[in-house]
Structures are given as structure tokens and as C-alpha cells.
Amino acid sequence: MDLRPLVQPWHQLVLEQVPGAELFDAHTHLGQNDPDGMSQTPEQLLATLDAAHARGAFVFPMHEPDGYPPANDAVLESARQSNGMLIPFCRVNPHDGALAEAERCLNAGARGIKLHPRAEQFTLDHPAVKSLAALADERSLPVLIHAGRGIPALGLHAVQLAGEFPDARLILAHAAICDLSWIWRVAADHPNLLFDTAWWMPADLLSLFSLVPPGQILFASDAPYGTTSMSAVFQLRYALQLGMSPDQIRCITSGQALRIAAREPLQPAGPAIGEHEQPSHVLLERVSAFLMLGAIASMRGGDGTEMLALARLACDVPEEIDDAPAFAAIRDLIDTYDELTEADATDRRRFAFLVLAATVARTPEVPVPAPAPRSL
């Protein structure tokens, strides 16, 4: 099912809030063999980027249990055929000739390295990781590291690597949620330590955008697990809600990533904006809580129906209150999710509409599109 007509009004509206903003997706995948069942072809990724009018993307293989050389070659070939849209990274396993494979791929045109501590079962104090960081430092290249769920903390070793190899660009993926509770305090001391936004939990994204300098944040979707368009919608709403400047948001959406792709010096975009007092929106916070409980239960294969029903009831507020348009938009997004579930309960993309609904509840100062008729 084509979901673009449902996302497009939201996507267009959020970009209109930041004149001149362009998207460059710093975290995308290609592959057909990942044990989790997800897959993405070059054609699908290019269609995703085209739907978002994106400038391009960093791209690397999905998990390949049988090894990465063939998958890396496939990514390199896809990039060569993409008219510059895809910037290839090689994915390597520190337990299996990582340095030699990285050097082979970089010499063949790769422009970065991807590491996945959870899939390959290693920590960042592995000797091969230090060798890879030294290689990236020598060539001023990025190393993108999974720093999301399913792993122990890795931030201490990441900070040590960033300090030892200042010309490497170390990108902690998924908002560095495994270490975000403290690593923000030292982020500004290591401008080559970057964070991508390929995540969806409101509290984590609000923390990232508040506490990390904007020049160290890179827009990302994690496609095919997310899409470039929808990720831009809910992530940029947080940046706007928190009061980031247009220049800072443009740096996040594409500016810094394009400098990394070109091996140009990183440019700061000011200090972290910090925590600011926000007006209380207690009724919307109720909605957000119900939505997240329902979304998480549903994503895990459980029954989120009751929590989503409570979220809908929590939207029954007087029409004259200031946040009435936000409540109406949230109800519409819940309706969309319900209709998509009825049409195809196996399509994971439908969960993005619950994430967006929870985002709207946490970003009431950002405009919402006018309701529009739709047919699913």
C-alpha cells in the first residue's frame, strides 16, 4: 500500500517551517538476508529518498550472518549506479578481518565504516575497533556505530576513541540511547563525536535535541525500519518545539552530513540549547502516555487496543481550548492506524502513525496540517 499521500501533508508542512531545509539521510540499509526478516533493495531505498525529496543517504549492508564482502560489494555497486544519491559505507565484523575488509572497500570507493556491536557481539574496546578508528582518523572518515537497544553501554569507549582519533567522525546511531543519560555532558568536548536521530521514543529525541550541540546531530531514518519522510516529520517537530534556529535545523537535516560525505571540516552550530521551561500540556501528556503504551504493546505483538482506546477518549476535549487542533490531528492519526491495521495487520509501517500521534502530543506549538479526506 502506498502511504505517501498520508505522509506528504505532514512532510511538506514541517519543512515549510525551516526555509531552505534539505534532507540527507545518515542511516540507511540494503540487504535481503537479515535474520530479523526486514529487507531493502536499492530501488526501494531510492524510492524512499525520492518521496522525501532527499539529497541522498549514507548506506551500508544489513546484517549478513555469512559475512560482509559480497554485501559490501553490492552496496558499492548500488552507489555507483545511483547518480550520487547513495554514499556507500562498508560494514565489517571485528572478529573477522575487519581492517583488511575496510581497507579493501575504502580503496574501492566506500566513504565510511559501519559497526554493529549487537549483531556481531563485540564491545568498542576490541583491538580491531581501535585499528578501524585509526584508519578513519587517517582518512577523515566516519564510523557509524549501533548505539541503540540490545547492547551494554559503549559510551565510555566511544569517548576515548573520539579523543584519541580527532579526525575520525564517530557517529553513535539511534540517539545513543544506551548512554544518553550521561554522554551529553561530554559531547561538546568531542566535536567529532556525533549522534544520529534514527530513533522514535519522544523522551529520547527531546533529550538529544535539548542536550547535544546541534552540530553533532545528524538526521537519520534507519530505512527500511523507518522512512526518510516520516522520520523527518516527527524528528523535526521536536527541533521546532524546542526552539532551534533554522540554521541549526538545516545543519542537522543535511549540512553536517554533507560535509562528512565530502571529507570537509565539521562546522559547529552553536551550543546545546539546553532544557527550557515549556508550558504544561497535561491533557496532551495523558494522550502521549496512552499512545506510547499502546504502540509498544502492539509493536511487540501484544494487544494495544485498550491503551489506544484510552488515547482516543483522552482526545475528547472542549473545542475551544488552544490545543484543539492537536487533539483533532491525533484522533485522525489513530484512525489512520486503525484503518491500516484492518487493511494489513502485518505491515509494520503503520506503527509510524502512532509514533507521529505521540509526537504531536509532545509538540503542540508546531503546526499540524488541516484534516483531509483519504481512501486507504
C-alpha positions as CSV (number, residue, x, y, z in Angstrom):
1,M,0.0,0.0,0.0
2,D,1.3,3.5,-0.9
3,L,1.4,5.5,2.3
4,R,3.0,8.6,0.7
5,P,-0.3,10.5,0.3
6,L,-0.9,10.1,4.1
7,V,2.6,11.4,5.0
8,Q,3.1,14.1,2.4
9,P,1.0,16.9,4.0
10,W,2.9,16.4,7.3
11,H,6.2,16.3,5.5
12,Q,5.5,19.4,3.4
13,L,4.3,21.4,6.4
14,V,7.3,20.6,8.7
15,L,9.8,21.5,6.0
16,E,7.9,24.8,5.4
17,Q,8.8,25.8,8.9
18,V,12.5,25.8,8.0
19,P,13.1,27.7,4.8
20,G,15.9,26.1,2.7
21,A,16.0,22.9,4.6
22,E,17.1,19.8,2.7
23,L,17.2,16.2,3.9
24,F,20.2,13.9,3.8
25,D,19.6,10.5,5.5
26,A,22.6,9.5,7.5
27,H,21.5,5.9,8.3
28,T,20.0,3.5,5.7
29,H,20.5,-0.2,4.8
30,L,20.5,-2.5,1.8
31,G,20.1,-6.3,2.1
32,Q,17.9,-9.4,1.8
33,N,19.3,-11.8,4.4
34,D,18.9,-10.1,7.8
35,P,17.6,-12.7,10.3
36,D,15.0,-10.2,11.6
37,G,13.1,-10.5,8.3
38,M,13.5,-7.0,7.1
39,S,15.0,-6.2,3.7
40,Q,15.5,-3.4,1.3
41,T,16.6,-3.2,-2.4
42,P,18.4,-0.3,-4.0
43,E,15.3,0.6,-5.9
44,Q,13.2,0.7,-2.7
45,L,15.7,2.9,-0.9
46,L,15.9,5.3,-3.9
47,A,12.1,5.5,-4.0
48,T,12.1,6.3,-0.3
49,L,14.6,9.1,-0.7
50,D,12.8,10.4,-3.8
51,A,9.5,10.5,-1.9
52,A,11.2,12.7,0.7
53,H,13.0,14.9,-2.0
54,A,16.2,14.0,-0.1
55,R,19.7,15.0,-1.3
56,G,21.0,11.5,-0.6
57,A,21.9,9.0,2.1
58,F,24.7,7.1,3.8
59,V,24.0,3.4,3.1
60,F,25.5,0.1,4.3
61,P,24.6,-3.6,4.5
62,M,22.1,-5.1,6.8
63,H,23.1,-8.0,9.0
64,E,24.7,-10.7,6.9
65,P,25.3,-13.8,9.0
66,D,27.6,-15.4,6.3
67,G,30.0,-12.4,6.1
68,Y,30.2,-8.9,4.6
69,P,32.4,-8.9,1.5
70,P,29.7,-9.7,-1.0
71,A,27.2,-7.4,0.7
72,N,29.8,-4.6,0.7
73,D,30.4,-5.1,-3.0
74,A,26.7,-4.9,-3.7
75,V,26.4,-1.6,-1.7
76,L,29.4,-0.2,-3.7
77,E,27.8,-1.2,-7.0
78,S,24.4,0.2,-6.0
79,A,26.1,3.5,-5.1
80,R,27.9,3.7,-8.4
81,Q,24.6,3.3,-10.2
82,S,22.7,5.9,-8.0
83,N,23.9,9.1,-9.7
84,G,25.5,10.2,-6.4
85,M,22.4,9.7,-4.2
86,L,23.9,6.8,-2.2
87,I,27.2,7.3,-0.3
88,P,28.5,3.8,0.5
89,F,29.8,2.6,3.8
90,C,31.3,-0.8,4.3
91,R,30.1,-3.0,7.2
92,V,32.8,-5.1,8.9
93,N,33.0,-7.6,11.7
94,P,35.8,-7.0,14.2
95,H,36.1,-10.8,14.7
96,D,36.7,-11.4,11.0
97,G,39.4,-9.5,9.2
98,A,37.8,-6.1,9.7
99,L,40.7,-3.9,8.9
100,A,41.6,-5.6,5.7
101,E,38.0,-5.6,4.5
102,A,37.6,-1.9,5.4
103,E,40.8,-1.0,3.5
104,R,39.6,-3.1,0.5
105,C,36.3,-1.3,0.4
106,L,37.6,2.2,1.1
107,N,40.0,1.7,-1.8
108,A,37.1,0.6,-4.0
109,G,35.0,3.7,-3.2
110,A,33.5,3.3,0.3
111,R,33.4,6.5,2.2
112,G,32.7,5.3,5.7
113,I,32.6,2.3,8.0
114,K,29.6,0.7,9.9
115,L,29.9,-1.3,13.1
116,H,27.2,-3.2,14.9
117,P,28.2,-4.3,18.4
118,R,24.9,-6.2,18.9
119,A,24.8,-8.2,15.7
120,E,28.5,-9.0,15.7
121,Q,28.8,-9.4,19.5
122,F,31.7,-7.1,20.4
123,T,32.5,-4.1,22.5
124,L,34.3,-0.9,21.5
125,D,37.5,-1.9,23.4
126,H,38.0,-4.7,20.8
127,P,41.5,-4.2,19.3
128,A,40.1,-4.2,15.8
129,V,37.9,-1.3,16.6
130,K,40.9,0.8,17.6
131,S,42.6,-0.1,14.3
132,L,39.5,0.9,12.4
133,A,39.2,4.2,14.2
134,A,42.9,4.9,13.4
135,L,42.2,4.2,9.7
136,A,39.2,6.6,9.8
137,D,41.3,9.2,11.6
138,E,44.0,8.9,8.9
139,R,41.4,9.5,6.1
140,S,39.0,11.8,8.0
141,L,36.2,9.3,7.5
142,P,33.0,8.5,9.5
143,V,32.5,5.3,11.6
144,L,28.8,4.8,12.3
145,I,28.2,2.6,15.4
146,H,25.0,1.0,16.6
147,A,24.3,2.5,20.0
148,G,20.6,1.6,20.4
149,R,18.8,-1.2,22.1
150,G,20.2,-4.7,22.8
151,I,23.7,-3.8,23.9
152,P,25.5,-2.8,27.1
153,A,26.8,0.8,27.5
154,L,29.5,1.7,25.0
155,G,29.8,5.4,25.6
156,L,33.0,5.4,27.7
157,H,35.0,3.6,25.0
158,A,33.4,5.8,22.3
159,V,34.5,9.0,24.1
160,Q,38.0,7.5,24.5
161,L,38.2,6.8,20.7
162,A,36.9,10.2,19.8
163,G,39.6,11.8,22.0
164,E,42.4,9.6,20.6
165,F,41.4,10.0,17.0
166,P,40.1,13.5,16.5
167,D,39.9,13.3,12.7
168,A,37.7,10.3,12.8
169,R,33.9,11.1,12.7
170,L,32.4,8.7,15.2
171,I,28.6,8.6,14.8
172,L,26.6,7.0,17.6
173,A,23.4,5.7,16.0
174,H,19.9,5.7,17.4
175,A,20.4,8.8,19.6
176,A,23.0,6.9,21.6
177,I,20.2,5.8,23.8
178,C,22.4,3.2,25.6
179,D,24.5,6.1,27.0
180,L,22.4,9.3,26.5
181,S,21.8,9.7,30.2
182,W,25.4,11.0,30.7
183,I,27.3,11.2,27.4
184,W,25.6,14.5,26.5
185,R,27.7,16.1,29.3
186,V,31.0,15.4,27.5
187,A,29.7,15.7,23.9
188,A,30.7,19.3,23.4
189,D,34.3,18.4,24.4
190,H,34.5,16.0,21.5
191,P,33.1,17.7,18.3
192,N,34.0,14.6,16.3
193,L,31.5,12.5,18.4
194,L,28.2,12.7,16.6
195,F,24.7,11.3,17.1
196,D,22.2,10.2,14.5
197,T,18.5,10.6,15.1
198,A,17.4,7.1,13.8
199,W,15.0,6.6,16.8
200,W,11.4,7.3,17.7
201,M,10.8,7.5,21.5
202,P,9.7,11.0,22.4
203,A,11.7,11.3,25.6
204,D,14.9,10.3,23.9
205,L,14.6,12.6,21.0
206,L,13.6,15.5,23.2
207,S,16.7,14.8,25.3
208,L,19.0,14.5,22.3
209,F,17.8,17.8,20.7
210,S,18.0,19.6,24.1
211,L,21.3,18.4,25.4
212,V,23.6,17.7,22.5
213,P,25.1,20.5,20.4
214,P,23.1,20.7,17.1
215,G,26.3,20.5,15.0
216,Q,26.8,17.0,16.4
217,I,23.3,15.7,15.5
218,L,22.6,14.1,12.1
219,F,19.2,13.4,10.7
220,A,18.6,9.7,10.0
221,S,15.7,7.3,9.4
222,D,17.2,3.7,9.8
223,A,15.4,2.8,6.5
224,P,13.8,0.3,6.0
225,Y,12.9,0.3,9.7
226,G,11.8,3.9,9.2
227,T,11.3,6.1,6.2
228,T,13.0,9.3,5.4
229,S,9.8,11.3,5.0
230,M,8.1,10.2,8.2
231,S,11.3,10.3,10.2
232,A,11.7,13.9,9.1
233,V,8.2,14.7,10.2
234,F,8.4,13.6,13.8
235,Q,12.1,14.4,14.4
236,L,11.9,18.0,13.1
237,R,8.8,18.6,15.1
238,Y,10.9,18.2,18.3
239,A,13.6,20.6,17.0
240,L,11.0,23.2,16.2
241,Q,9.1,22.7,19.5
242,L,12.4,23.2,21.4
243,G,13.2,26.4,19.6
244,M,16.2,25.5,17.4
245,S,17.1,28.1,14.9
246,P,16.6,27.5,11.1
247,D,20.4,27.4,10.7
248,Q,20.7,24.8,13.4
249,I,18.0,22.6,11.9
250,R,19.5,22.9,8.4
251,C,22.8,21.7,9.9
252,I,21.0,18.7,11.3
253,T,18.9,17.8,8.3
254,S,21.8,17.8,5.8
255,G,24.5,20.3,6.3
256,Q,26.9,18.4,8.6
257,A,26.3,15.1,6.9
258,L,27.2,16.6,3.5
259,R,30.4,18.0,5.0
260,I,31.2,14.5,6.3
261,A,30.5,12.9,2.9
262,A,32.8,15.4,1.3
263,R,35.5,14.9,4.0
264,E,35.3,18.6,4.8
265,P,35.9,20.0,8.3
266,L,33.0,19.8,10.7
267,Q,31.3,23.1,11.4
268,P,29.8,23.9,14.8
269,A,26.2,25.2,15.0
270,G,26.3,26.6,18.5
271,P,25.9,25.1,21.9
272,A,23.2,22.7,23.0
273,I,20.0,24.7,23.5
274,G,19.6,23.2,27.0
275,E,16.5,22.5,28.9
276,H,13.9,25.2,28.7
277,E,10.7,25.5,30.6
278,Q,7.8,24.5,28.4
279,P,4.2,25.3,29.1
280,S,2.3,22.5,30.7
281,H,0.1,20.5,28.4
282,V,-1.2,17.9,30.9
283,L,-4.1,16.8,28.8
284,L,-1.8,16.1,25.8
285,E,0.7,14.3,28.1
286,R,-2.1,11.9,29.0
287,V,-2.7,11.2,25.3
288,S,1.0,10.7,24.7
289,A,1.4,8.2,27.5
290,F,-1.6,6.1,26.4
291,L,-0.3,6.2,22.8
292,M,3.2,5.0,23.7
293,L,1.9,2.2,25.9
294,G,-0.4,1.1,23.1
295,A,2.2,1.4,20.4
296,I,4.9,-0.6,22.3
297,A,2.4,-3.3,23.2
298,S,1.3,-3.6,19.5
299,M,4.9,-3.5,18.2
300,R,5.8,-6.4,20.4
301,G,2.9,-8.5,19.1
302,G,0.6,-7.8,22.1
303,D,-2.7,-6.2,22.3
304,G,-2.5,-2.4,22.5
305,T,-6.2,-1.9,21.8
306,E,-7.2,-0.8,25.3
307,M,-4.5,1.8,25.6
308,L,-5.3,3.2,22.1
309,A,-8.9,3.4,23.0
310,L,-8.0,5.4,26.1
311,A,-5.8,7.7,23.9
312,R,-8.8,8.3,21.7
313,L,-11.0,9.1,24.7
314,A,-8.3,11.4,26.1
315,C,-8.7,13.4,22.9
316,D,-12.3,14.3,23.7
317,V,-11.6,17.8,24.9
318,P,-13.6,21.0,24.6
319,E,-13.3,22.5,21.1
320,E,-12.4,26.0,22.4
321,I,-9.2,25.0,24.1
322,D,-5.9,26.2,22.5
323,D,-4.6,22.8,21.7
324,A,-7.8,21.6,20.0
325,P,-6.2,21.2,16.5
326,A,-3.5,18.9,18.0
327,F,-6.1,16.7,19.6
328,A,-8.0,16.5,16.3
329,A,-4.9,15.6,14.4
330,I,-4.1,12.9,16.9
331,R,-7.5,11.4,16.5
332,D,-7.1,11.4,12.8
333,L,-3.7,9.6,13.1
334,I,-5.2,7.0,15.4
335,D,-8.0,6.5,12.7
336,T,-5.3,6.1,10.1
337,Y,-3.5,3.5,12.2
338,D,-6.8,1.5,12.7
339,E,-7.6,1.6,9.0
340,L,-4.1,0.5,8.0
341,T,-4.3,-2.4,10.6
342,E,-7.6,-3.5,9.1
343,A,-6.1,-3.4,5.6
344,D,-2.9,-5.3,6.5
345,A,-2.0,-6.1,10.1
346,T,1.4,-7.4,9.0
347,D,2.6,-4.0,7.6
348,R,4.9,-2.6,10.3
349,R,4.9,0.8,8.6
350,R,1.5,1.5,10.3
351,F,3.2,1.9,13.7
352,A,4.8,5.2,12.4
353,F,1.4,6.8,12.6
354,L,1.1,6.1,16.3
355,V,4.6,7.5,16.8
356,L,3.6,10.6,14.9
357,A,0.5,10.9,17.1
358,A,2.5,10.7,20.3
359,T,4.9,13.3,18.8
360,V,2.1,15.7,18.1
361,A,1.1,15.4,21.7
362,R,4.6,16.4,22.7
363,T,5.0,19.2,20.2
364,P,1.7,21.3,20.4
365,E,3.4,24.5,19.4
366,V,4.3,23.1,15.9
367,P,1.5,23.4,13.3
368,V,-0.5,20.4,12.1
369,P,-2.0,20.0,8.6
370,A,-5.6,20.5,8.0
371,P,-7.6,17.2,8.0
372,A,-8.0,15.9,4.5
373,P,-10.2,13.1,3.2
374,R,-8.4,9.9,2.4
375,S,-9.1,6.5,0.9
376,L,-7.0,3.5,2.0
